[in-house]
Amino acid sequence: MKAKPLAIGAAIAAIVALGINDLRNKDANALERAHDRAGLQVDCSITKIDGNRWGACRYKNGAPASAWLKRDDAWVAANGNAHKVIDRLARGQDLAGLPSLQRDTASAPAMPAELFQ
């Protein structure tokens, strides 16, 4: 009889833990969703370098994929792989729930060397 309340409590705790993790990693998760919608499987992380927030996404084999700079409410492509993600998404139809991904040809961000180290 006591096993059922314990199982329910454990399930609720797991859901809360997943929700907290999603909130803590919301930017990395959003970039991963955008890549997934573009047909690419990556793991993304967010790093602060020289006061800027950078998104670094790696393919599942660990190879560097795309780099992004956070400007205001958008992620700006910082390397060729990021531009390819934007191109793939431009052909898609359902972009709901994805972060704003942009190109900036006038003031393109220079990806820091240490981003993928």
N, CA, C and O atoms as a GROMACS GRO file, in nm:
protein
  468
    1MET      N    1   0.081  -0.119   0.000
    1MET     CA    2   0.000   0.000   0.000
    1MET      C    3   0.086   0.126   0.000
    1MET      O    4   0.052   0.223  -0.068
    2LYS      N    5   0.196   0.126   0.074
    2LYS     CA    6   0.279   0.245   0.084
    2LYS      C    7   0.366   0.265  -0.040
    2LYS      O    8   0.421   0.373  -0.060
    3ALA      N    9   0.377   0.163  -0.122
    3ALA     CA   10   0.460   0.173  -0.242
    3ALA      C   11   0.400   0.269  -0.344
    3ALA      O   12   0.474   0.340  -0.412
    4LYS      N   13   0.268   0.272  -0.354
    4LYS     CA   14   0.204   0.360  -0.451
    4LYS      C   15   0.230   0.508  -0.422
    4LYS      O   16   0.268   0.580  -0.514
    5PRO      N   17   0.211   0.556  -0.299
    5PRO     CA   18   0.244   0.697  -0.270
    5PRO      C   19   0.392   0.728  -0.291
    5PRO      O   20   0.427   0.837  -0.336
    6LEU      N   21   0.478   0.632  -0.259
    6LEU     CA   22   0.621   0.654  -0.280
    6LEU      C   23   0.653   0.665  -0.428
    6LEU      O   24   0.733   0.750  -0.468
    7ALA      N   25   0.591   0.583  -0.510
    7ALA     CA   26   0.613   0.587  -0.655
    7ALA      C   27   0.562   0.719  -0.712
    7ALA      O   28   0.628   0.780  -0.797
    8ILE      N   29   0.447   0.763  -0.666
    8ILE     CA   30   0.392   0.891  -0.713
    8ILE      C   31   0.483   1.006  -0.671
    8ILE      O   32   0.509   1.096  -0.750
    9GLY      N   33   0.531   1.002  -0.548
    9GLY     CA   34   0.623   1.106  -0.500
    9GLY      C   35   0.752   1.108  -0.579
    9GLY      O   36   0.804   1.215  -0.610
   10ALA      N   37   0.805   0.991  -0.611
   10ALA     CA   38   0.928   0.983  -0.689
   10ALA      C   39   0.906   1.038  -0.830
   10ALA      O   40   0.993   1.106  -0.884
   11ALA      N   41   0.792   1.008  -0.889
   11ALA     CA   42   0.761   1.058  -1.023
   11ALA      C   43   0.749   1.210  -1.023
   11ALA      O   44   0.799   1.277  -1.114
   12ILE      N   45   0.683   1.264  -0.923
   12ILE     CA   46   0.670   1.410  -0.912
   12ILE      C   47   0.807   1.474  -0.894
   12ILE      O   48   0.836   1.576  -0.956
   13ALA      N   49   0.891   1.415  -0.810
   13ALA     CA   50   1.026   1.469  -0.788
   13ALA      C   51   1.106   1.466  -0.918
   13ALA      O   52   1.180   1.560  -0.946
   14ALA      N   53   1.093   1.361  -0.996
   14ALA     CA   54   1.165   1.350  -1.123
   14ALA      C   55   1.119   1.458  -1.221
   14ALA      O   56   1.200   1.519  -1.290
   15ILE      N   57   0.988   1.480  -1.227
   15ILE     CA   58   0.934   1.582  -1.317
   15ILE      C   59   0.982   1.721  -1.276
   15ILE      O   60   1.018   1.802  -1.361
   16VAL      N   61   0.982   1.749  -1.147
   16VAL     CA   62   1.029   1.878  -1.097
   16VAL      C   63   1.178   1.895  -1.129
   16VAL      O   64   1.220   2.003  -1.172
   17ALA      N   65   1.257   1.791  -1.109
   17ALA     CA   66   1.401   1.798  -1.139
   17ALA      C   67   1.424   1.825  -1.286
   17ALA      O   68   1.511   1.905  -1.321
   18LEU      N   69   1.349   1.760  -1.374
   18LEU     CA   70   1.363   1.784  -1.518
   18LEU      C   71   1.324   1.927  -1.553
   18LEU      O   72   1.388   1.991  -1.636
   19GLY      N   73   1.219   1.977  -1.491
   19GLY     CA   74   1.176   2.114  -1.516
   19GLY      C   75   1.280   2.215  -1.472
   19GLY      O   76   1.305   2.313  -1.543
   20ILE      N   77   1.340   2.194  -1.357
   20ILE     CA   78   1.444   2.284  -1.308
   20ILE      C   79   1.565   2.279  -1.401
   20ILE      O   80   1.622   2.383  -1.433
   21ASN      N   81   1.604   2.160  -1.443
   21ASN     CA   82   1.717   2.145  -1.534
   21ASN      C   83   1.689   2.216  -1.666
   21ASN      O   84   1.778   2.280  -1.723
   22ASP      N   85   1.566   2.206  -1.716
   22ASP     CA   86   1.531   2.272  -1.841
   22ASP      C   87   1.539   2.423  -1.827
   22ASP      O   88   1.586   2.491  -1.918
   23LEU      N   89   1.494   2.476  -1.713
   23LEU     CA   90   1.502   2.621  -1.691
   23LEU      C   91   1.647   2.667  -1.679
   23LEU      O   92   1.682   2.773  -1.730
   24ARG      N   93   1.730   2.589  -1.612
   24ARG     CA   94   1.870   2.626  -1.595
   24ARG      C   95   1.945   2.623  -1.728
   24ARG      O   96   2.037   2.702  -1.749
   25ASN      N   97   1.908   2.532  -1.817
   25ASN     CA   98   1.977   2.515  -1.945
   25ASN      C   99   1.888   2.556  -2.061
   25ASN      O  100   1.899   2.500  -2.170
   26LYS      N  101   1.800   2.654  -2.040
   26LYS     CA  102   1.701   2.687  -2.141
   26LYS      C  103   1.763   2.734  -2.272
   26LYS      O  104   1.713   2.698  -2.379
   27ASP      N  105   1.870   2.813  -2.268
   27ASP     CA  106   1.931   2.860  -2.392
   27ASP      C  107   1.998   2.745  -2.468
   27ASP      O  108   1.982   2.734  -2.590
   28ALA      N  109   2.070   2.661  -2.398
   28ALA     CA  110   2.135   2.546  -2.462
   28ALA      C  111   2.029   2.452  -2.519
   28ALA      O  112   2.044   2.401  -2.630
   29ASN      N  113   1.923   2.429  -2.443
   29ASN     CA  114   1.815   2.342  -2.491
   29ASN      C  115   1.747   2.401  -2.613
   29ASN      O  116   1.710   2.328  -2.705
   30ALA      N  117   1.729   2.532  -2.616
   30ALA     CA  118   1.665   2.598  -2.730
   30ALA      C  119   1.752   2.584  -2.855
   30ALA      O  120   1.700   2.557  -2.964
   31LEU      N  121   1.882   2.601  -2.840
   31LEU     CA  122   1.971   2.583  -2.956
   31LEU      C  123   1.968   2.437  -3.004
   31LEU      O  124   1.971   2.412  -3.125
   32GLU      N  125   1.964   2.344  -2.911
   32GLU     CA  126   1.956   2.202  -2.949
   32GLU      C  127   1.826   2.174  -3.025
   32GLU      O  128   1.828   2.098  -3.122
   33ARG      N  129   1.714   2.233  -2.982
   33ARG     CA  130   1.586   2.214  -3.053
   33ARG      C  131   1.594   2.270  -3.194
   33ARG      O  132   1.542   2.209  -3.288
   34ALA      N  133   1.658   2.385  -3.212
   34ALA     CA  134   1.671   2.444  -3.345
   34ALA      C  135   1.753   2.353  -3.436
   34ALA      O  136   1.717   2.331  -3.552
   35HIS      N  137   1.862   2.299  -3.385
   35HIS     CA  138   1.943   2.208  -3.464
   35HIS      C  139   1.865   2.081  -3.498
   35HIS      O  140   1.872   2.031  -3.611
   36ASP      N  141   1.791   2.030  -3.400
   36ASP     CA  142   1.712   1.910  -3.423
   36ASP      C  143   1.611   1.934  -3.536
   36ASP      O  144   1.593   1.849  -3.623
   37ARG      N  145   1.545   2.049  -3.533
   37ARG     CA  146   1.447   2.083  -3.637
   37ARG      C  147   1.516   2.097  -3.773
   37ARG      O  148   1.454   2.076  -3.877
   38ALA      N  149   1.646   2.133  -3.771
   38ALA     CA  150   1.724   2.144  -3.895
   38ALA      C  151   1.780   2.008  -3.938
   38ALA      O  152   1.847   1.998  -4.041
   39GLY      N  153   1.753   1.905  -3.859
   39GLY     CA  154   1.799   1.771  -3.894
   39GLY      C  155   1.938   1.736  -3.844
   39GLY      O  156   2.000   1.642  -3.894
   40LEU      N  157   1.987   1.810  -3.745
   40LEU     CA  158   2.121   1.788  -3.691
   40LEU      C  159   2.111   1.751  -3.543
   40LEU      O  160   2.034   1.811  -3.469
   41GLN      N  161   2.188   1.654  -3.502
   41GLN     CA  162   2.190   1.612  -3.362
   41GLN      C  163   2.315   1.668  -3.295
   41GLN      O  164   2.427   1.630  -3.330
   42VAL      N  165   2.296   1.758  -3.201
   42VAL     CA  166   2.408   1.823  -3.133
   42VAL      C  167   2.382   1.833  -2.984
   42VAL      O  168   2.268   1.818  -2.938
   43ASP      N  169   2.487   1.858  -2.911
   43ASP     CA  170   2.480   1.895  -2.769
   43ASP      C  171   2.533   2.038  -2.761
   43ASP      O  172   2.641   2.067  -2.812
   44CYS      N  173   2.459   2.126  -2.697
   44CYS     CA  174   2.499   2.266  -2.689
   44CYS      C  175   2.528   2.305  -2.544
   44CYS      O  176   2.471   2.250  -2.450
   45SER      N  177   2.616   2.401  -2.529
   45SER     CA  178   2.645   2.457  -2.398
   45SER      C  179   2.658   2.609  -2.414
   45SER      O  180   2.686   2.659  -2.522
   46ILE      N  181   2.638   2.677  -2.304
   46ILE     CA  182   2.647   2.824  -2.302
   46ILE      C  183   2.768   2.861  -2.218
   46ILE      O  184   2.786   2.812  -2.106
   47THR      N  185   2.850   2.950  -2.272
   47THR     CA  186   2.972   2.994  -2.205
   47THR      C  187   2.978   3.145  -2.208
   47THR      O  188   2.940   3.208  -2.307
   48LYS      N  189   3.024   3.204  -2.100
   48LYS     CA  190   3.044   3.348  -2.096
   48LYS      C  191   3.192   3.377  -2.119
   48LYS      O  192   3.278   3.330  -2.044
   49ILE      N  193   3.222   3.454  -2.223
   49ILE     CA  194   3.360   3.490  -2.257
   49ILE      C  195   3.363   3.641  -2.280
   49ILE      O  196   3.286   3.694  -2.360
   50ASP      N  197   3.450   3.709  -2.209
   50ASP     CA  198   3.465   3.855  -2.220
   50ASP      C  199   3.332   3.929  -2.210
   50ASP      O  200   3.307   4.025  -2.282
   51GLY      N  201   3.246   3.883  -2.120
   51GLY     CA  202   3.119   3.950  -2.097
   51GLY      C  203   3.009   3.915  -2.196
   51GLY      O  204   2.898   3.966  -2.183
   52ASN      N  205   3.037   3.831  -2.294
   52ASN     CA  206   2.937   3.790  -2.393
   52ASN      C  207   2.895   3.646  -2.368
   52ASN      O  208   2.974   3.563  -2.322
   53ARG      N  209   2.768   3.617  -2.399
   53ARG     CA  210   2.718   3.479  -2.390
   53ARG      C  211   2.732   3.413  -2.526
   53ARG      O  212   2.682   3.462  -2.627
   54TRP      N  213   2.802   3.300  -2.527
   54TRP     CA  214   2.827   3.225  -2.649
   54TRP      C  215   2.762   3.087  -2.638
   54TRP      O  216   2.767   3.023  -2.533
   55GLY      N  217   2.702   3.044  -2.747
   55GLY     CA  218   2.649   2.910  -2.757
   55GLY      C  219   2.745   2.827  -2.841
   55GLY      O  220   2.777   2.865  -2.954
   56ALA      N  221   2.789   2.716  -2.788
   56ALA     CA  222   2.878   2.625  -2.860
   56ALA      C  223   2.808   2.491  -2.873
   56ALA      O  224   2.775   2.426  -2.773
   57CYS      N  225   2.784   2.450  -2.996
   57CYS     CA  226   2.717   2.323  -3.020
   57CYS      C  227   2.815   2.226  -3.084
   57CYS      O  228   2.890   2.262  -3.175
   58ARG      N  229   2.813   2.103  -3.034
   58ARG     CA  230   2.900   1.998  -3.084
   58ARG      C  231   2.815   1.883  -3.135
   58ARG      O  232   2.710   1.851  -3.080
   59TYR      N  233   2.864   1.821  -3.243
   59TYR     CA  234   2.798   1.700  -3.292
   59TYR      C  235   2.811   1.592  -3.186
   59TYR      O  236   2.893   1.602  -3.095
   60LYS      N  237   2.729   1.490  -3.197
   60LYS     CA  238   2.727   1.384  -3.096
   60LYS      C  239   2.862   1.312  -3.084
   60LYS      O  240   2.890   1.251  -2.981
   61ASN      N  241   2.946   1.319  -3.189
   61ASN     CA  242   3.079   1.257  -3.180
   61ASN      C  243   3.182   1.350  -3.116
   61ASN      O  244   3.299   1.314  -3.105
   62GLY      N  245   3.139   1.469  -3.074
   62GLY     CA  246   3.227   1.564  -3.005
   62GLY      C  247   3.290   1.668  -3.095
   62GLY      O  248   3.354   1.761  -3.045
   63ALA      N  249   3.275   1.654  -3.226
   63ALA     CA  250   3.334   1.752  -3.319
   63ALA      C  251   3.260   1.885  -3.309
   63ALA      O  252   3.138   1.887  -3.292
   64PRO      N  253   3.332   1.996  -3.321
   64PRO     CA  254   3.267   2.127  -3.317
   64PRO      C  255   3.164   2.142  -3.429
   64PRO      O  256   3.189   2.102  -3.543
   65ALA      N  257   3.052   2.200  -3.396
   65ALA     CA  258   2.947   2.224  -3.495
   65ALA      C  259   2.929   2.375  -3.511
   65ALA      O  260   3.008   2.441  -3.578
   66SER      N  261   2.826   2.430  -3.449
   66SER     CA  262   2.795   2.571  -3.469
   66SER      C  263   2.830   2.655  -3.347
   66SER      O  264   2.836   2.607  -3.234
   67ALA      N  265   2.854   2.783  -3.375
   67ALA     CA  266   2.884   2.880  -3.270
   67ALA      C  267   2.787   2.997  -3.284
   67ALA      O  268   2.755   3.040  -3.395
   68TRP      N  269   2.742   3.047  -3.170
   68TRP     CA  270   2.641   3.152  -3.167
   68TRP      C  271   2.676   3.256  -3.062
   68TRP      O  272   2.728   3.223  -2.955
   69LEU      N  273   2.648   3.382  -3.091
   69LEU     CA  274   2.664   3.491  -2.995
   69LEU      C  275   2.526   3.543  -2.960
   69LEU      O  276   2.445   3.571  -3.049
   70LYS      N  277   2.498   3.556  -2.832
   70LYS     CA  278   2.368   3.609  -2.786
   70LYS      C  279   2.372   3.761  -2.792
   70LYS      O  280   2.454   3.825  -2.726
   71ARG      N  281   2.284   3.817  -2.872
   71ARG     CA  282   2.267   3.962  -2.881
   71ARG      C  283   2.120   3.992  -2.856
   71ARG      O  284   2.033   3.948  -2.930
   72ASP      N  285   2.094   4.067  -2.752
   72ASP     CA  286   1.957   4.098  -2.712
   72ASP      C  287   1.879   3.968  -2.696
   72ASP      O  288   1.914   3.885  -2.612
   73ASP      N  289   1.776   3.948  -2.775
   73ASP     CA  290   1.694   3.828  -2.763
   73ASP      C  291   1.719   3.729  -2.876
   73ASP      O  292   1.638   3.638  -2.897
   74ALA      N  293   1.828   3.744  -2.947
   74ALA     CA  294   1.855   3.657  -3.062
   74ALA      C  295   1.994   3.594  -3.051
   74ALA      O  296   2.083   3.648  -2.986
   75TRP      N  297   2.010   3.481  -3.118
   75TRP     CA  298   2.140   3.416  -3.132
   75TRP      C  299   2.190   3.447  -3.272
   75TRP      O  300   2.123   3.420  -3.371
   76VAL      N  301   2.310   3.505  -3.280
   76VAL     CA  302   2.369   3.545  -3.408
   76VAL      C  303   2.472   3.441  -3.449
   76VAL      O  304   2.559   3.403  -3.370
   77ALA      N  305   2.463   3.396  -3.574
   77ALA     CA  306   2.554   3.295  -3.626
   77ALA      C  307   2.698   3.347  -3.624
   77ALA      O  308   2.725   3.458  -3.669
   78ALA      N  309   2.789   3.265  -3.569
   78ALA     CA  310   2.929   3.307  -3.556
   78ALA      C  311   3.025   3.218  -3.635
   78ALA      O  312   3.146   3.239  -3.631
   79ASN      N  313   2.972   3.118  -3.708
   79ASN     CA  314   3.059   3.038  -3.795
   79ASN      C  315   2.975   2.980  -3.908
   79ASN      O  316   2.852   2.993  -3.910
   80GLY      N  317   3.042   2.916  -4.001
   80GLY     CA  318   2.974   2.863  -4.119
   80GLY      C  319   2.870   2.758  -4.086
   80GLY      O  320   2.765   2.753  -4.151
   81ASN      N  321   2.896   2.675  -3.987
   81ASN     CA  322   2.799   2.573  -3.950
   81ASN      C  323   2.671   2.636  -3.896
   81ASN      O  324   2.562   2.583  -3.918
   82ALA      N  325   2.683   2.747  -3.826
   82ALA     CA  326   2.564   2.816  -3.776
   82ALA      C  327   2.483   2.872  -3.893
   82ALA      O  328   2.360   2.868  -3.891
   83HIS      N  329   2.552   2.923  -3.994
   83HIS     CA  330   2.482   2.974  -4.113
   83HIS      C  331   2.407   2.861  -4.183
   83HIS      O  332   2.298   2.882  -4.236
   84LYS      N  333   2.465   2.741  -4.184
   84LYS     CA  334   2.398   2.626  -4.246
   84LYS      C  335   2.271   2.589  -4.171
   84LYS      O  336   2.171   2.550  -4.232
   85VAL      N  337   2.274   2.602  -4.039
   85VAL     CA  338   2.152   2.575  -3.960
   85VAL      C  339   2.043   2.673  -4.000
   85VAL      O  340   1.928   2.633  -4.020
   86ILE      N  341   2.078   2.800  -4.011
   86ILE     CA  342   1.980   2.902  -4.051
   86ILE      C  343   1.925   2.870  -4.190
   86ILE      O  344   1.805   2.883  -4.213
   87ASP      N  345   2.012   2.829  -4.284
   87ASP     CA  346   1.967   2.794  -4.418
   87ASP      C  347   1.870   2.677  -4.416
   87ASP      O  348   1.768   2.679  -4.485
   88ARG      N  349   1.902   2.576  -4.337
   88ARG     CA  350   1.813   2.458  -4.329
   88ARG      C  351   1.678   2.495  -4.269
   88ARG      O  352   1.574   2.447  -4.314
   89LEU      N  353   1.681   2.580  -4.167
   89LEU     CA  354   1.554   2.620  -4.104
   89LEU      C  355   1.471   2.708  -4.196
   89LEU      O  356   1.348   2.708  -4.187
   90ALA      N  357   1.536   2.783  -4.284
   90ALA     CA  358   1.463   2.870  -4.377
   90ALA      C  359   1.378   2.786  -4.472
   90ALA      O  360   1.276   2.835  -4.522
   91ARG      N  361   1.417   2.663  -4.497
   91ARG     CA  362   1.340   2.574  -4.585
   91ARG      C  363   1.226   2.506  -4.509
   91ARG      O  364   1.134   2.449  -4.569
   92GLY      N  365   1.233   2.512  -4.377
   92GLY     CA  366   1.130   2.447  -4.295
   92GLY      C  367   1.006   2.531  -4.285
   92GLY      O  368   1.003   2.647  -4.328
   93GLN      N  369   0.903   2.472  -4.227
   93GLN     CA  370   0.777   2.544  -4.215
   93GLN      C  371   0.740   2.572  -4.071
   93GLN      O  372   0.686   2.678  -4.040
   94ASP      N  373   0.767   2.479  -3.983
   94ASP     CA  374   0.726   2.494  -3.843
   94ASP      C  375   0.843   2.541  -3.759
   94ASP      O  376   0.927   2.461  -3.718
   95LEU      N  377   0.847   2.670  -3.732
   95LEU     CA  378   0.956   2.728  -3.652
   95LEU      C  379   0.907   2.767  -3.513
   95LEU      O  380   0.979   2.834  -3.438
   96ALA      N  381   0.786   2.727  -3.478
   96ALA     CA  382   0.730   2.762  -3.348
   96ALA      C  383   0.813   2.700  -3.236
   96ALA      O  384   0.856   2.585  -3.246
   97GLY      N  385   0.836   2.777  -3.133
   97GLY     CA  386   0.908   2.728  -3.016
   97GLY      C  387   1.059   2.731  -3.031
   97GLY      O  388   1.130   2.685  -2.941
   98LEU      N  389   1.108   2.784  -3.141
   98LEU     CA  390   1.254   2.790  -3.162
   98LEU      C  391   1.305   2.929  -3.125
   98LEU      O  392   1.231   3.027  -3.131
   99PRO      N  393   1.432   2.936  -3.086
   99PRO     CA  394   1.489   3.068  -3.056
   99PRO      C  395   1.507   3.148  -3.184
   99PRO      O  396   1.506   3.093  -3.294
  100SER      N  397   1.522   3.276  -3.170
  100SER     CA  398   1.548   3.363  -3.284
  100SER      C  399   1.695   3.346  -3.324
  100SER      O  400   1.785   3.377  -3.246
  101LEU      N  401   1.718   3.297  -3.446
  101LEU     CA  402   1.853   3.279  -3.500
  101LEU      C  403   1.870   3.377  -3.614
  101LEU      O  404   1.784   3.388  -3.701
  102GLN      N  405   1.983   3.448  -3.614
  102GLN     CA  406   2.002   3.554  -3.714
  102GLN      C  407   2.143   3.551  -3.772
  102GLN      O  408   2.236   3.494  -3.715
  103ARG      N  409   2.155   3.615  -3.888
  103ARG     CA  410   2.285   3.644  -3.948
  103ARG      C  411   2.309   3.794  -3.928
  103ARG      O  412   2.214   3.873  -3.924
  104ASP      N  413   2.432   3.832  -3.917
  104ASP     CA  414   2.467   3.973  -3.910
  104ASP      C  415   2.584   3.995  -4.003
  104ASP      O  416   2.700   3.980  -3.964
  105THR      N  417   2.554   4.030  -4.128
  105THR     CA  418   2.661   4.048  -4.226
  105THR      C  419   2.735   4.180  -4.206
  105THR      O  420   2.852   4.192  -4.244
  106ALA      N  421   2.670   4.279  -4.146
  106ALA     CA  422   2.734   4.408  -4.124
  106ALA      C  423   2.832   4.405  -4.007
  106ALA      O  424   2.937   4.468  -4.012
  107SER      N  425   2.796   4.331  -3.902
  107SER     CA  426   2.880   4.325  -3.783
  107SER      C  427   2.885   4.180  -3.733
  107SER      O  428   2.841   4.148  -3.623
  108ALA      N  429   2.941   4.095  -3.818
  108ALA     CA  430   2.946   3.952  -3.785
  108ALA      C  431   3.034   3.928  -3.663
  108ALA      O  432   3.142   3.987  -3.651
  109PRO      N  433   2.989   3.842  -3.571
  109PRO     CA  434   3.069   3.815  -3.451
  109PRO      C  435   3.192   3.731  -3.485
  109PRO      O  436   3.188   3.642  -3.570
  110ALA      N  437   3.300   3.762  -3.417
  110ALA     CA  438   3.423   3.683  -3.432
  110ALA      C  439   3.427   3.580  -3.320
  110ALA      O  440   3.437   3.614  -3.202
  111MET      N  441   3.418   3.455  -3.358
  111MET     CA  442   3.414   3.347  -3.260
  111MET      C  443   3.546   3.340  -3.185
  111MET      O  444   3.652   3.332  -3.247
  112PRO      N  445   3.542   3.342  -3.052
  112PRO     CA  446   3.666   3.328  -2.975
  112PRO      C  447   3.727   3.189  -2.992
  112PRO      O  448   3.655   3.089  -2.999
  113ALA      N  449   3.858   3.182  -2.999
  113ALA     CA  450   3.927   3.056  -3.021
  113ALA      C  451   3.898   2.956  -2.909
  113ALA      O  452   3.889   2.836  -2.934
  114GLU      N  453   3.881   3.004  -2.787
  114GLU     CA  454   3.862   2.914  -2.673
  114GLU      C  455   3.721   2.856  -2.665
  114GLU      O  456   3.695   2.773  -2.577
  115LEU      N  457   3.631   2.896  -2.753
  115LEU     CA  458   3.493   2.850  -2.745
  115LEU      C  459   3.482   2.698  -2.758
  115LEU      O  460   3.401   2.636  -2.689
  116PHE      N  461   3.560   2.637  -2.844
  116PHE     CA  462   3.551   2.493  -2.865
  116PHE      C  463   3.666   2.416  -2.803
  116PHE      O  464   3.689   2.300  -2.839
  117GLN      N  465   3.738   2.477  -2.713
  117GLN     CA  466   3.850   2.406  -2.647
  117GLN      C  467   3.802   2.320  -2.535
  117GLN      O  468   3.882   2.254  -2.469
   0.00000   0.00000   0.00000
